[in-house]
Amino acid sequence: MSTPRKWSALLAALLLAVAARARAQQSPGELFQAGDRILLAVDGEAALSDTFTVTDGPAVSLPGLGAFPLAGVRRGDVESFLTSQLTRFLVHPVVHARALVRVGVLGELTHPGFYALPADALISDALMAAGGPTRDARFAQVHIDRDGHAILSGAPLQAAITRGETLDHLGLHSGDAIVVPRRRDTGTLVQILGLVITVPAAIYGLSRIH
């Protein structure tokens, strides 16, 4: 390949990579969806300092102010968005807001269950929120499920964990589950195999007696 063509190919590949990254940043997983939650604190406004659930629309309703549409709002932009909205009602509001995603952290963990986690939390943060893996956890086989089906597992998920990607980067929705399987119980397997061998031997012994 000639030098001009080589540079053209490299430039095209670079542009494709930039475009792919831009599309990833606009992925639906980073936008608010019904079931997400918003941890909101507004200085001096006790009624607006609470955890609010995102409803269909998506939208969030705040006491005394009504519903605020969240269509097109990224979870990572919630603080700046709500600050701009609340300036219509309050003078220089001091707003602290964080998007939460309610995900299952299930399987071989000390305290498995569903947790409302920050959208910018790491997978490792989610595991520690559930008390961390047990000694029987098979961490290499961890997977992410949606509606009972694995949407991310194996090498791609392990690479994402190594890169430190967040729940938002991975496009997790409220209701998704991070599942840590149990290691194969070799002790039980040996007992089962022993039983399989012993029973025919016993039957054979009985047949010899008769």
C-alpha atoms as one frame of an Amber mdcrd trajectory, in Angstrom:
protein
   0.000   0.000   0.000   1.396   3.405  -0.968   2.016   5.991   1.755  -0.896
   8.312   0.756  -3.295   5.376   0.705  -1.956   4.123   4.010  -2.547   7.478
   5.688  -6.012   7.733   4.122  -6.907   4.306   5.504  -5.623   5.244   8.960
  -7.564   8.512   8.904 -10.733   6.698   7.850 -10.277   4.168  10.661  -9.752
   7.004  13.151 -12.902   8.787  11.991 -14.888   5.560  12.268 -13.590   5.049
  15.817 -14.548   8.604  16.789 -18.012   8.147  15.293 -18.455   4.836  17.112
 -17.462   6.455  20.407 -19.923   9.291  19.804 -22.705   6.768  19.158 -21.757
   4.905  22.335 -22.019   8.111  24.353 -25.566   8.561  23.032 -26.545   4.972
  23.812 -29.993   4.421  25.409 -28.324   2.912  28.449 -27.048   6.323  29.464
 -30.461   7.974  29.228 -33.013   7.975  32.016 -35.599   5.222  31.977 -38.619
   4.468  34.120 -37.494   2.768  37.312 -34.287   4.759  37.688 -34.007   6.924
  40.781 -32.605  10.354  41.510 -30.942  11.171  44.818 -31.635  14.888  45.162
 -30.593  17.430  47.778 -31.424  21.130  47.477 -29.930  23.365  50.165 -32.631
  24.825  52.369 -35.410  22.842  50.664 -36.290  19.802  52.780 -39.210  18.793
  50.535 -36.871  18.573  47.546 -34.207  16.604  49.383 -35.106  12.959  48.944
 -34.883  10.025  46.542 -37.337  10.263  43.648 -38.301   7.504  41.214 -38.335
   8.166  37.479 -41.717   7.382  35.947 -42.806   6.657  32.386 -41.994   9.406
  29.939 -39.409   9.407  31.398 -40.086  12.121  33.959 -39.555  12.927  37.607
 -42.154  14.615  39.811 -40.984  16.976  42.544 -43.231  18.079  45.437 -45.029
  21.306  44.705 -43.338  21.765  41.333 -44.865  19.078  39.149 -43.266  16.749
  36.624 -40.009  17.422  34.811 -39.548  15.525  31.525 -36.236  13.663  31.301
 -36.401  12.583  27.643 -32.940  12.976  26.147 -31.303  13.713  29.511 -28.243
  11.630  30.296 -28.017  10.199  33.765 -24.627  11.822  34.224 -26.126  15.260
  33.451 -28.917  15.112  36.023 -27.384  17.665  38.417 -26.877  20.362  35.799
 -30.290  19.624  34.269 -32.195  19.929  37.546 -30.216  23.013  38.528 -31.321
  24.734  35.325 -34.922  23.636  35.876 -35.096  24.704  39.518 -33.812  28.207
  38.745 -37.312  28.812  37.344 -38.708  28.439  40.862 -35.857  29.171  43.283
 -33.272  31.924  43.560 -29.754  30.580  42.989 -30.556  27.014  44.097 -27.676
  24.854  45.320 -28.484  21.452  43.874 -26.821  18.087  44.449 -28.211  15.277
  42.321 -27.113  11.798  41.386 -28.720   9.153  39.198 -29.289   5.752  40.798
 -29.939   2.457  39.008 -31.739  -0.334  40.860 -29.910  -3.504  39.876 -29.787
  -7.006  41.257 -26.476  -8.174  42.683 -27.187 -11.864  42.940 -25.587 -15.249
  43.426 -22.547 -16.051  45.547 -22.406 -12.825  47.552 -22.583 -12.180  51.265
 -25.778 -10.120  50.989 -27.370 -10.741  47.569 -30.331  -8.569  46.656 -31.407
  -5.477  44.738 -29.535  -2.239  45.320 -30.019   1.352  44.151 -26.494   2.147
  42.960 -25.028   5.305  41.438 -25.005   5.126  37.646 -21.283   5.900  37.748
 -20.536   2.959  40.068 -18.156   0.228  38.936 -19.093  -3.449  38.796 -16.703
  -3.965  41.705 -18.617  -1.289  43.669 -21.843  -3.201  43.054 -20.288  -6.454
  44.308 -18.969  -4.757  47.446 -22.383  -3.170  48.108 -23.661  -6.759  48.395
 -20.934  -7.635  50.869 -18.457  -9.017  48.346 -18.166 -12.500  46.814 -18.243
 -15.598  48.995 -15.435 -18.160  48.930 -17.570 -20.281  46.589 -17.951 -17.493
  44.015 -16.817 -18.194  40.482 -15.920 -14.647  39.559 -14.600 -15.557  36.105
 -18.147 -16.576  35.137 -19.933 -13.431  36.359 -22.570 -12.228  33.889 -25.189
  -9.513  33.492 -28.787 -10.621  32.940 -31.791  -8.781  31.581 -35.221 -10.415
  31.683 -33.614 -13.758  32.446 -31.128 -13.671  29.566 -27.411 -12.898  29.713
 -26.620  -9.672  27.849 -22.937  -9.503  28.757 -20.566 -12.215  29.950 -17.218
 -13.890  29.412 -14.207 -12.067  28.008 -16.083  -8.867  26.970 -17.418  -8.355
  30.507 -14.085  -9.205  32.128 -12.383  -6.668  29.835 -14.986  -4.037  30.741
 -14.392  -4.669  34.450 -10.624  -4.385  33.934 -11.094  -1.066  32.105 -13.136
   0.234  35.025 -16.334   0.774  33.061 -19.350   1.958  35.041 -22.961   0.801
  35.103 -23.677   3.717  32.778 -20.900   2.741  30.353 -22.310  -0.781  30.240
 -25.817   0.530  29.580 -27.425  -1.181  32.579 -31.144  -0.600  33.122 -33.076
  -0.706  36.355 -34.033  -4.360  36.865 -30.857  -5.775  35.315 -28.878  -8.206
  37.445 -25.181  -8.824  38.012 -24.959 -12.549  38.722 -22.007 -14.310  40.358
 -22.280 -18.107  39.881 -21.221 -20.718  42.392 -18.093 -22.753  41.869 -18.662
 -26.384  41.023 -18.897 -28.375  44.244 -16.232 -31.027  43.611 -16.924 -32.693
  46.950 -20.531 -33.362  46.041 -19.488 -34.532  42.574 -17.091 -37.080  44.072
 -19.848 -38.344  46.377 -22.236 -38.730  43.451 -19.625 -40.570  41.373 -18.858
 -42.806  44.351 -22.535 -43.624  44.712 -22.836 -44.441  41.010 -19.910 -46.877
  41.314 -20.963 -48.364  44.658 -24.591 -49.170  43.810 -23.839 -51.409  40.781
 -21.114 -53.121  42.825 -23.615 -53.810  45.626 -26.155 -55.147  43.128 -23.490
 -57.351  41.607 -22.573 -58.672  45.052 -26.198 -59.493  45.799 -26.540 -61.360
  42.545 -23.483 -63.441  43.421 -25.045 -64.356  46.814 -28.247 -65.530  45.184
